[in-house]
Amino acid sequence: MIVKEIEVVTDGDLVVDQETLGAANLGGRLRLIIQEGEIRILPKSTPNPEKALEELAGCLGQEPATEYDFHLKIGGLYETR
């Protein structure tokens, strides 16, 4: 369904304003897929860690995900032991 069609002649950078992104229900984080002759702008879904934990809850038993204790210790900025 086409909501709005705009013809653009570019001499430099192409800027898409917030109103146009809003009309396409796009906002926040986006991802661009670039192919020859085509650029697609799609929403970038951000992972929800709580949802992932709830999906994993019960894999080891019937307890909720908050009951799991993996005894992880943080060693550095990006290190888990």
Contact map, one row per residue, 1 for C-alpha under 8 A:
111000000000000000000000000000000000000000000000000000000000000000000000000000000
111110000000000000000000000000000000000000000000000000000000000000000000000000000
111110000000000000000011000000000000000000000000000000000000000000000000000000000
011111000000000000000000000000000000000000000000000000000000000000000000000000000
011111100000000000000000000000000000000000000000000000000000000000000000000000000
000111110000000000000000000000000000000000000000000000000000000000000000000000000
000011111000000000000000000000000000000000000000000000000000000000000000000000000
000001111100000000000000000000000000000000000000000000000000000000000000000000000
000000111110000000000000000000000000000000000000000000000000000000000000000000000
000000011111110000000000000000000000000000000000000000000000000000000000000000000
000000001111100000000000000000000000000000000000000000000000000000000000000000000
000000000111110000000000000000000000000000000000000000000000000000000000000000000
000000000111111000000000000000000000000000000000000000000000000000000000000000000
000000000101111100000000000000000000000000000000000000000000000000000000000000000
000000000000111110000000000000000000000000000000000000000000000000000000000000000
000000000000011111011000000000000000000000000000000000000000000000000000000000000
000000000000001111111000000000000000000000000000000000000000000000000000000000000
000000000000000111111100001000000000000000000000000000000000000000000000000000000
000000000000000011111110000000000000000000000000000000000000000000000000000000000
000000000000000111111111000000000000000000000000000000000000000000000000000000000
000000000000000111111111111000000000000000000000000000000000000000000000000000000
000000000000000001111111111000000000000000000000000000000000000000000000000000000
001000000000000000111111110000000000000000000000000000000000000000000000000000000
001000000000000000011111110000000000000000000000000000000000000000000000000000000
000000000000000000001111111000000000000000000000000000000000000000000000000000000
000000000000000000001111111101000000000001100000000000000000000000000000000000000
000000000000000001001100111111000000000000100000000000000000000000000000000000000
000000000000000000000000011111000000000000100000000000000000000000000000000000000
000000000000000000000000001111100000000000111000000000000000000000000000000000000
000000000000000000000000011111110000000011110000000000000000000000000000000000000
000000000000000000000000000011111000000011110000000000000000000000000000000000000
000000000000000000000000000001111100001111000000000000000000000000000000000000000
000000000000000000000000000000111110001111000000000000000000000000000000000000000
000000000000000000000000000000011111011100000000000000000000000000000000000000000
000000000000000000000000000000001111111000000000000000000000000000000000000000000
000000000000000000000000000000000111110000000000000000000000000000000000000000000
000000000000000000000000000000000011111000000000000000000000000000000000000000000
000000000000000000000000000000000111111100000000000000000000000000000000000000000
000000000000000000000000000000011110111110000000000000000000000000000000000000000
000000000000000000000000000000011100011111000000000000000000000000000000000000000
000000000000000000000000000001111000001111100000000000000000000000000000000000000
000000000000000000000000010001111000000111110000000000000000000000000000000000000
000000000000000000000000011111100000000011111000000000000000000000000000000000000
000000000000000000000000000011100000000001111100000000000000000000000000000000000
000000000000000000000000000010000000000000111110000000000000000000000000000000000
000000000000000000000000000000000000000000011111000000000000000000000000000000000
000000000000000000000000000000000000000000001111100000000000000000000000000000000
000000000000000000000000000000000000000000000111111100000000000000000000000000000
000000000000000000000000000000000000000000000011111110000000000000000000000000000
000000000000000000000000000000000000000000000001111111000000000000000000000000000
000000000000000000000000000000000000000000000001111111100000000000000000000000000
000000000000000000000000000000000000000000000001111111110000000000000000000000000
000000000000000000000000000000000000000000000000111111111000000010000000000000000
000000000000000000000000000000000000000000000000011111111000000110000000000000000
000000000000000000000000000000000000000000000000001111111000000000000000000000000
000000000000000000000000000000000000000000000000000111111110000010000000000000000
000000000000000000000000000000000000000000000000000011111111111110000000000000000
000000000000000000000000000000000000000000000000000000011111111110000000000000000
000000000000000000000000000000000000000000000000000000011111110000000000000000000
000000000000000000000000000000000000000000000000000000001111110000000000000000000
000000000000000000000000000000000000000000000000000000001111111000000000000000000
000000000000000000000000000000000000000000000000000000001111111100000000000000000
000000000000000000000000000000000000000000000000000000001100111110100000000000000
000000000000000000000000000000000000000000000000000001001100011111110000000000000
000000000000000000000000000000000000000000000000000011011100001111110000000000000
000000000000000000000000000000000000000000000000000000000000000111111000000000000
000000000000000000000000000000000000000000000000000000000000001111111000000000000
000000000000000000000000000000000000000000000000000000000000000111111100000000000
000000000000000000000000000000000000000000000000000000000000000001111111000000000
000000000000000000000000000000000000000000000000000000000000000000011111000000000
000000000000000000000000000000000000000000000000000000000000000000001111100000000
000000000000000000000000000000000000000000000000000000000000000000001111110000011
000000000000000000000000000000000000000000000000000000000000000000000011111000011
000000000000000000000000000000000000000000000000000000000000000000000001111111111
000000000000000000000000000000000000000000000000000000000000000000000000111111111
000000000000000000000000000000000000000000000000000000000000000000000000011111110
000000000000000000000000000000000000000000000000000000000000000000000000011111100
000000000000000000000000000000000000000000000000000000000000000000000000011111110
000000000000000000000000000000000000000000000000000000000000000000000000011111111
000000000000000000000000000000000000000000000000000000000000000000000001111101111
000000000000000000000000000000000000000000000000000000000000000000000001111000111
